Amino acid sequence: MSEGKRRYKATIDGEIYTIVGSKPEKHMRVVAETVDEQLSQLKELTKGLDKEKRAILLAINAVSDQLTMRHELEQLKEKYEQLEQDLEN
């Protein structure tokens, strides 16, 4: 295992997973709890779908959120840079 990597065991959707990462245990716990909660919500909303399809939907939602946040961050950076330029002038 690489230096700085930690192992964390989490139960997600009734299965035990070992998560390996450099983030603190608290962060990994919150991530695992969030995934478990979102999978439970999807299970209620999509009773006909199997675990794999629910996991794919969760991944699609996560990537969509990530792209939205990335776009918002880029817009904020542009506004910040514009404000800095305005202050210099």
C-alpha positions as CSV (number, residue, x, y, z in Angstrom):
1,M,0.0,0.0,0.0
2,S,1.3,3.4,-0.9
3,E,2.5,5.8,1.8
4,G,-0.3,7.9,3.1
5,K,-3.0,5.5,2.1
6,R,-5.5,4.2,4.7
7,R,-8.0,1.4,4.7
8,Y,-11.5,1.8,5.9
9,K,-14.2,-0.8,6.1
10,A,-17.7,0.3,5.3
11,T,-21.1,-1.3,4.8
12,I,-22.9,-0.1,1.8
13,D,-26.2,-1.5,0.7
14,G,-25.6,-4.5,3.0
15,E,-22.2,-5.3,1.5
16,I,-18.9,-4.8,3.3
17,Y,-16.3,-2.8,1.3
18,T,-12.7,-1.9,2.0
19,I,-12.1,1.7,0.9
20,V,-8.5,2.7,0.3
21,G,-7.6,6.4,0.1
22,S,-5.5,9.2,1.6
23,K,-8.4,11.1,3.1
24,P,-9.0,11.0,6.8
25,E,-11.3,8.3,8.2
26,K,-14.0,10.8,9.0
27,H,-14.1,11.8,5.4
28,M,-14.3,8.2,4.2
29,R,-17.0,7.4,6.7
30,V,-19.2,10.4,5.5
31,V,-18.6,9.3,1.9
32,A,-19.7,5.7,2.6
33,E,-22.7,6.9,4.6
34,T,-23.7,9.2,1.8
35,V,-23.4,6.5,-0.8
36,D,-25.4,4.1,1.4
37,E,-28.1,6.7,1.9
38,Q,-28.4,7.6,-1.7
39,L,-28.5,3.9,-2.7
40,S,-31.3,3.4,-0.2
41,Q,-33.2,6.3,-1.7
42,L,-32.8,4.9,-5.2
43,K,-33.9,1.5,-4.0
44,E,-37.2,3.1,-2.9
45,L,-37.7,5.1,-6.1
46,T,-36.6,2.3,-8.5
47,K,-38.0,-0.9,-7.0
48,G,-37.6,-2.8,-10.3
49,L,-33.9,-2.2,-10.8
50,D,-31.2,-4.5,-9.6
51,K,-28.2,-3.4,-7.5
52,E,-25.9,-2.9,-10.5
53,K,-28.3,-0.5,-12.3
54,R,-28.9,1.5,-9.1
55,A,-25.1,1.8,-8.7
56,I,-24.9,3.1,-12.3
57,L,-27.6,5.6,-11.6
58,L,-25.8,6.8,-8.5
59,A,-22.6,7.1,-10.5
60,I,-24.4,9.1,-13.2
61,N,-25.8,11.4,-10.5
62,A,-22.4,11.9,-8.8
63,V,-20.6,12.7,-12.1
64,S,-23.4,15.1,-13.1
65,D,-23.1,16.9,-9.7
66,Q,-19.3,17.0,-10.1
67,L,-19.5,18.5,-13.6
68,T,-22.0,21.1,-12.4
69,M,-19.8,22.0,-9.5
70,R,-16.7,22.2,-11.7
71,H,-18.6,24.6,-14.0
72,E,-19.7,26.7,-11.1
73,L,-16.1,26.8,-9.8
74,E,-14.7,27.9,-13.2
75,Q,-17.3,30.7,-13.3
76,L,-16.3,31.8,-9.8
77,K,-12.7,31.8,-10.7
78,E,-13.4,33.9,-13.7
79,K,-15.4,36.4,-11.6
80,Y,-12.6,36.5,-9.1
81,E,-10.0,37.2,-11.7
82,Q,-12.2,39.9,-13.2
83,L,-12.6,41.5,-9.7
84,E,-8.8,41.4,-9.2
85,Q,-8.3,43.1,-12.5
86,D,-10.9,45.8,-11.7
87,L,-9.2,46.5,-8.4
88,E,-5.8,46.9,-10.1
89,N,-7.3,49.5,-12.5
